[in-house]
């Protein structure tokens, strides 16, 4: 079985990648990845396309990706997978000397309670939280609590530290420090520390913390299948569509509460920023 790409509008990371490619003066050559024509929907070679397996899960939480310069161009980037699964995913390119006004608008949007996801040991203790903040008395009285917005620094670890230190507009927000109970299962890039998670794994932990457990499990399963397709393409091996990883993803997708909004509307309203922890 070869999956057939489905017609979905490009999400925030896809649009950011397209904008980045327009600025490029020479083609980006991914190191060590599979060779051949790639699907624009999932970045895998056509024989290993993942698009037909893409699960879209409604969530209360949103994700805001601050992406380092070359992350959108890397076929192994997992921020793309987050945008595949979570409709309210926003993506912005990071620059030291300027900030996208659309990003500032998202951070100021009263529907969101932003959290910067970053290790607490590098942050002033008074900013660090390990759980979501309780709703304010005003929000409780109106029965309208703010939705959590997880700001993920999608970059290598040295780049993520730089982004955190050089982005003063993130200072007003609490820093969510996660303590993962398991080592990373991401197989496409090596990290010096086993406890470093890829961006998609971090997002899954955040979703679980926000009560979006089904989306968290679905994203984790989707990452496993993506890694399997990527590595099989790299090793010139066919995809085993009937293995346990695919079965798990299919089961989660069947149990998903799929988004009922018109996807074209989502792309305009929820996935802001086309011009706009390793992963």
N, C-alpha and C positions, 0 to 999 in steps of 0.2 A: 504493500500500500504506500502510495506517495501522496502526501497531503496537498490539497489544492488551496492556494491563497484565497482568502475571503476578502470581499470588498469592504474595507473599513477606512474611514478617514484617518490621515496620519495624526498620531498623537504628539504630545509636546516634545518628547525627545527626538522623534523622527523629524519634526519640523525644525528643531534646533540643529540637528545634523545637516539638513538640507541647506540651512542658512550658512552653516560653517563651511560646507563644501563650495558654496558660491564665492566665499572669500579666499579659498585656497588657490595658490598659484601653481601648485603641482599636486599630483595624486598622492593620497595617503596610502602607504604600503604597510599593511598589517604584518607583523612578524610572527612566523610560526603557525599561522592559521591555515585552514583549508584553501586550496586554490580552485578557481572556477568562477563562473558567473553567479552572483549572489542575488537572492531575493531582496527587494527593497523593503519588504514588510517585516522580515525577521533577521536579515543580514547573513543568513546561512546560504550555502550553495543550494541550487534549486532541487537537487535530488534529496536533500535533507531538510527541506522547508518545514517550518514549524507553524505557519500561519493558521492552518485549519484547526490547530489545537489550542489557539489562544483563548484563555478564559477571561471573561470580564465580570467582575464581582462588585456589587454595590457596597460602598463603605461609608461610614460616618466620618472617618478620618480622611485627611488629605495629605499629600506628599509634595514637598517643594524641593526639587533637586538643584543644587548649585554645582555646576559641572566645570571641571578644569578644562583647559583649552582643547586637548585632544581626546577627551573621554568619549564624546559623541561619535568619533570616527573609528573607535576600536570595536571590532566585531564581537569581542568578548565582554563588552560593557553590559552590566546587569541593571543599570538604571532604566534601560530600554524595557526590560521585563516588568518593572514596576509600573511603567506607563501603560504597558499592555493590559495589566490586570486591574489596576486602580484607576477609575475614570477621572477622579479629581487629582491628577498628577500634573504638576507644573514644572517646567524646566527652564533654567536660565544659565547662560554662559557667565563664568566669573571672570572679572578683570580687576586688577588692583587699583587702577586709576579712575574707574567709572562704574556706575551701577545702573542697571536697567530700570527706568521709571516704572515699568510694569511689575517688576519685583517689589519695589517699594509699595506699590498700590496693593499688591497681594498681602504684604505684611501688615498693612494698615486696615485691611478689610475687617470690619467688626464681627463677621461670622466666624473668624478663625482665632484660635489661641495657638500662636506659634511656639514650637519647641526646637531649639538647636540641638541636634543629636551629636554628642561629642563626649569623649572620655572625661569623667569628672576630675581625675587627678591632675589635669592640666588647666583647671578653671578655679576661680575664686569660689570657696565653699558656699558662700551665700547665694550663688547663682544656680547651684546644682540641685536637681531633683531626680528622684528615682521612680516616681509615679506621676500620673497626671494631676494637675492642680484641681482642687474642688471648684465647682461653679461659684461665681460671686453671688452675694445675697440678692443683688438686683436681678441677675439671670435666673436665680431660683424662684424669685417672686413672679417673674414673667414666664416661668417654665420654658425658657429658651436658653439652653447652655451653649457656649461657644464650642465649635467643632475643633478637635486637635489638628494642627498642621505640623507635620514633622519635616524639619529642614535638614536634609541629608547632604553632606559635602561629598560629592561623587568625584573622587580623585584618589591618587596614590596617597599613602600616609603622609609623606613630607608635604605634598601639595595641600592636603586637607588641613594640616597644621597652619600652613601659610594662609589659606582662605579664612580660617577661624580668627587668626591674629590680625589680619588686614581688612576685616569687614566690620567697621564700627556700627553699621546699621543693624547688626545682630545683637549688639550689647543690651538692648532693653528686654531681651527674651530669656526665659529660663533655659538652662542647659540640661537636657535629659541624658543621664549617664546610664547606660545599659550594662547589665552583668549577664552575659550569655552563659547558659549551663552546658553548652556543648561546643566543640571545636568546629571551625568552618569546614563545610563539605564542598566548598567551591573548588573545582578542579582545573580551571582554565588559566589561572595565573598563580604564581608562587608569592607567598608573603614570608617575610622574615619571622613573623610570629604566628603560630597556629591559632591564637585566640583572636587574630584580626579577621573580621567577617567581611564578606563582600557587601556591596550596597544593597543588593536584593535581600540578603539575609538580615541586615539591619532593619530594613523596611518591614520584613515579616515580624520581627520582634516588636516593633512599634505598633503594628496593626493589632497584634495580640494584646498588647498593653491597653490599647484603646477599646477593646471589646470586639474588634472585627476579626474574630478567631478564624472564621471560615475563609476569609480573604487571606489571612496569614498562612494557613495550611495550603491553600491553593497556590499562592505565590511560591512557597517553598517547594511544592511538587513541580511547578512549572520550571523553576530553576534547575531542578534535577534533570528534567527531560531536555531542557535546553543544553545543559552540559553534555548529556549523552549524545545528542544530535551533533553538537559541535565536534566532540572528540571522535565520533565515528566518521564524520566527514574528513577530519584531519588525517585519520588513519586509513581512509579510503575503504571503509566498511559500510555495508548497508544498514539501515535503521531496522531494529527489531520492534515493530509497531505493537507487538502483542506481549511485551515484557511487563514486569511488575510496575515499573515506573510509569509507563503509559496507562496501565490499568488504574493506578492510583489517581493520576490526573483526570482521567475520564470520570471516575467516581466522584471526585470533588466537583468537577464541572457540572455534572448532572444535579448535584445538590446545591449549586449556586443560585442565589437570587440574582439573575442577570439584570443588568441595567435596562430600564424600560424607556429611558429618555431617547429621543432621536439622537443618534451618534453624531450627526453633523452639528447639532446644537451643542452637544458636549464639547466638541472640538473648538467651538467658538467661546463658550462660556466657562467651562471648567478647566480646560487644558491651556492655560494662559502661558504665553512666553515663547513663541516660536522664534521671534527675533531675539529671539531671546532678546573614606575608608575604602578602599580600593574596590573596584567593581566596574 
